[in-house]
């Protein structure tokens, strides 16, 4: 694993989550006016029971010895949830996590037949399969009808994160675009922490940062979750308002695949609208 990349990611994560907390959130007096938002480093150190110098070095990305007990204290001081805590420990670990399957476009592992069958059977729910880099490796007809025909997208750009920030169709589609994109960024951050030594991530982040400044600000939030549940409101060009619940399912095995399923929200007319969209699509093919 690239040690410098790991330590840099750790430093950014600590700084971002420190900035989210106010003294009142952790039982400390407000004190004097602050130049920057969030807790001071010495306050986090105090809450974690470590020296200010040691914590400062940790947040600066220096290579220092970190024990499990101390990291538990820091996680508690920063009020991290279980997903964030796991991410913190992953970055603090010196053990590399190596991918077991190549995921470059030209060498990506095929989707298992059982998973392909499941994808096809989900006719009433748009579903997309992606890999650990959020590259889209499979989708069903419902997903093509709601989003776009991914066959028309160049393989190197067939990436969920890239499309969310570079294609106007996606931004126009999602009424709650912010929640939509933050959910997928949290997943992307989860993979980034696990494979922070993979140079692909650094190159991709740099490329997308130059393409869209919105990505930079949202990425710097350091949200992380292996499977956030997101409610989504779409404004489909042909069907109008459509409401979906997004469930992101990690596929068991060594392929690092994930299935994102958009289930029509109960009590809405989305399922009926989706059927009409699919019927028109199939009529056009006949």
Long-range contacts (C-beta under 8 A, 24 or more apart in sequence): 1-94, 1-95, 1-96, 1-97, 1-196, 1-197, 2-196, 2-197, 2-199, 3-63, 3-94, 4-61, 5-196, 5-197, 5-202, 6-91, 6-196, 6-197, 7-61, 7-62, 7-63, 8-61, 9-91, 9-192, 9-193, 9-196, 10-58, 10-61, 10-88, 10-91, 10-92, 11-58, 11-59, 11-60, 11-61, 12-220, 12-222, 13-87, 13-88, 13-91, 13-222, 14-58, 14-59, 14-74, 14-78, 14-88, 15-59, 16-220, 16-221, 16-222, 17-78, 17-80, 17-84, 17-222, 18-44, 18-59, 18-78, 21-78, 21-79, 25-79, 26-77, 26-79, 44-74, 44-77, 44-78, 47-73, 47-76, 47-77, 48-73, 48-74, 48-76, 48-77, 49-73, 50-74, 66-92, 83-186, 83-190, 83-224, 83-225, 83-226, 84-224, 87-189, 87-190, 87-193, 87-224, 90-193, 90-194, 91-193, 91-196, 96-197, 97-194, 97-195, 99-132, 99-195, 99-198, 99-256, 100-254, 100-255, 100-256, 101-254, 101-255, 101-256, 103-131, 103-132, 103-133, 103-135, 103-256, 105-135, 105-155, 105-156, 105-158, 108-135, 108-137, 109-255, 111-137, 111-138, 111-257, 112-253, 112-255, 115-251, 115-257, 115-259, 118-259, 119-259, 122-261, 123-278, 124-264, 124-271, 124-274, 124-275, 125-261, 125-262, 125-263, 125-264, 126-244, 126-261, 126-262, 126-274, 127-259, 127-260, 127-261, 127-262, 128-160, 128-259, 128-260, 129-251, 129-257, 129-258, 129-259, 129-260, 130-160, 130-257, 130-258, 130-260, 131-255, 131-256, 131-257, 131-258, 132-191, 132-194, 132-195, 132-256, 133-159, 133-191, 133-200, 133-201, 133-204, 134-159, 134-160, 134-161, 134-184, 134-187, 134-188, 134-191, 135-159, 135-160, 136-160, 137-257, 141-278, 141-281, 142-274, 142-278, 143-262, 145-274, 145-277, 145-278, 145-281, 146-173, 146-234, 146-236, 146-242, 146-262, 146-274, 146-277, 147-173, 159-204, 160-184, 160-188, 160-260, 161-185, 161-188, 161-204, 161-208, 161-215, 162-204, 162-208, 165-208, 165-211, 165-212, 165-214, 165-215, 166-208, 166-211, 166-212, 172-235, 173-234, 173-235, 173-236, 174-232, 174-233, 174-234, 174-235, 175-233, 175-234, 175-235, 175-241, 176-231, 176-232, 176-233, 179-230, 179-231, 179-232, 180-230, 180-232, 180-246, 181-218, 182-218, 182-221, 182-223, 183-225, 183-228, 183-230, 183-246, 183-248, 185-218, 185-219, 185-221, 185-223, 186-223, 186-224, 186-225, 186-228, 187-225, 187-226, 187-227, 187-228, 187-248, 187-258, 189-219, 189-222, 189-223, 189-224, 190-224, 190-225, 190-226, 191-256, 193-224, 226-250, 231-265, 232-262, 236-273, 236-277, 238-277, 238-280, 239-273, 239-274, 239-276, 239-277, 240-273, 242-268, 242-270, 242-273, 242-274, 243-268, 243-270, 244-270
